[in-house]
Amino acid sequence: MCPSQIPEAIKIRKPLKLSAELNNIKLNFETSFGVFSPKEIDDGTRLILNHLQVEPDFDCLDLGCGYGPIGLWMAKKAPKGKTILLDKDFVAIQHARDNIRLNQATNAEARLSNGFSELKEEKFDLIVSNIPAKVGNEMLYLFLYDAFYHLKPGGQFVVVTVNGLRKFCKRTFNEVFGNYQKIKQGQSYTVSSAHKSD
C-alpha cells in the first residue's frame, strides 16, 4: 500500500484548523504538522501580543512568521498601514498566505525570505519576531543589524525569546541599537525591545 493511502498517514496529512482570540482579536488559521506549534498558539506568541503597541497607521514586519499569528494580529491592529510576513519555510509561507486570505487581511503580504533577504528598501514602524531558541548567535546578530536598517527613525524592534537568551539580547541590543528594554519576563519567555533613534 502506498504511504499516502495508509489511514494514519491520510489523517496526519490533513490540514489542521485553529481559532484563537489573541489580545481581543479573533483569528482563524489553517496549519499542518511540520510548522511551529501547529495545534495551538504558543506561549511566547501570546506573551508578546499582550505587550505590543501598534498604531492604526503602522507599517509592520513579522520576521519568522510561521503560519502568521503575529503578523495577522498586527495587520488587524494597523489597517491603515502595511504588514509584511517573512519566513524561510515555504510550507509556513503557504499557510501564512492562505491565512491572510482566510482572515481578509488585505493590508498583509507573506514572502518567502531568508531573514530579511527578500526586502528591498521597505522601512517599518515596528518589527517583531518570535525568535527560535536555537537560531544561533550569528543569525541573531544579522537579524539585529537588518532590523536596525529596515526600521524608520523612532521605530521599534520587539522580540520574544526563551529566558536563557535574555542576557544575550540585552548585550547585543545595546551594542547594535544603543538601547534595550525588558518589557516582560514570564515563566519561560522574555519580551525585549530596542528602538531606532529619531
N, C-alpha and C positions, 0 to 999 in steps of 0.2 A: 504494500500500500504506500502510495506517495505520501511524504510527510504532511503535505498541505491538506490531505484528506483525513488525517487522524483526528478524531473528535476533540481531543485535548488541545492539539495544535490549532484547530479551527477556532476554538474558544479563546485561546491566548491571542490570536491574530486580530480578533475583533476590536475595533476602536472602543475606548473607554469614554464614558460621558461623565462630566463633573460639573456641578453647580456650586458656587460659593459666594457668600457675601463678604466682601473684603473692604473693611473700613467704610461701611454704609453703601457700597456699590455692589449690586448683584451682577455676576458674570457667569457665563456658561462656557465650558471648554470641552473639546474633543481631544483626547490624548491616546497614547498607546504605550505598551511596555517597551522599554529601551530608552525613553526620555526620562529626565529627572522628575521624581515624585509624581508618577502618572495617576495615582488614585486619589490623591488629596493635596491640598495646598500645604507646602512645607512650613514649618515654624519660622524659619528665617524670613521667608516672604511675608508672612503675616506680621512679623515684628516690624520689618522695615516699612510696610504700608501703613502701619499705625503711627509712623513718625515722619512721613513725608509731607512737606508743604508745597503744594502745586497751585499756581495761579491759573486762571482760565485761559490766558494767552501764552502760556509757557510752551516753548519748543523743548521736547523731552527725548531722551535716549535711554533705552533699556539694553544694556550690554550683557550678553549671555542670557537671552530672553527665555530660553526653553520654549514651552508652548504658549507663553505670553501673559501670565497673570499680572506681572508688574507693569509691563508696557501697556496692556489694555486698560488697567486701572488708571494710569497716568493720562492716557488718551481721553478717557471719560472725564477726568478732572480738568483737562485743558482742551476743551472743544474748539477754542479759537486758535490753538497752536497746532504744531505738527509733532507726532511722536514716531520715532523710528525704533524698531526692534531688530537687534543683531544677534546672530548665533552662528557658530561654525558647524553645527549639526544639521544636515539637510532635512532629517525627519522632524526635528524640533521646528525648523522654519516652516515646513509644510503645515504642521499643526498650527503654528502662530498665524499663518496666512488664512487658514480655514477659520480660526477663532476670531480673527479680525472681521471676517465676513459674518460669522455667526452672531457677533455682538454689535454689528453695524457700526464699527468704529471707522468711519470714513476718513478720519484725520490720521490714521495709523498706517504704517508700511513696515513689512518684515523683509530683511535682506540676509542672505547667506554671506557671512563675513568672518574672517579670522581676526578676532579682536575688532579693531576699528578700520580694517583694511579696505572695506568697500564704501567708506565715507569719502566724500570729496572735500569740499570746503564748508560743509554744514557746521553751524555753531548752535549750541544749546544753552538754555537756561538751567537745565537740570539733567545730569547724567547719573543713572542709578545702576547698580549691579549687585546681584546675589552671588558673591564670589565663591567658587568651589574651594573646599579645604585644601585640595591638592593641586591648585593652579600653578604653584612654583613661584619663587621669588622673582625670577627674571620676567615672567609674564606679568606679574603684578606691577613691577616697575614700568613695563611697557604700557599697561592699562593706565597708570597714573600719568605718565608723560603725554599719552594720546588724549586722555580726558582733559588735561590742562589745555592742550592745543585746541580742542573742539568745544570748550566752554566759552560762552560770551563773557565779557567783563562783568563781574558780580555773580557769575554762575556758580552752581554748587555741584560737587561730586559726592554722592552718598552711596555707601556700601554696607552690606550686611555680611559678616564673616563669622566663622566659629570663634569662640572666645580665645582659642590658642593663637590667633593671628592679630589680636588687638594691639599688642605692643609693637609688632612689626608695622601695622598700619599707622600707629602714632608716629613712629620714627620716619617712615617713608612719606607720609602725607606732609609732615613738617619739612622734609627735605625737598619735595617737589613743589608744593603749594605755599610753603612758608607758614602754614597753619593747620590745626587739627582740632576737631571737636568730637568727643564721645557723646553721642546723642542718647543712647540707651544700651545698657548691658543687661541681658536676660540670663536665664539659667545656662543656655548653651550658645547663644549668639550675641554679637555686639553690632550695633549700628553706629557707623563712624562717618564723618563728613569733613570736607575741606572746601573752601571757596576760592575762586579766582579774583584777585583784587581788581577793583574798577580801574 
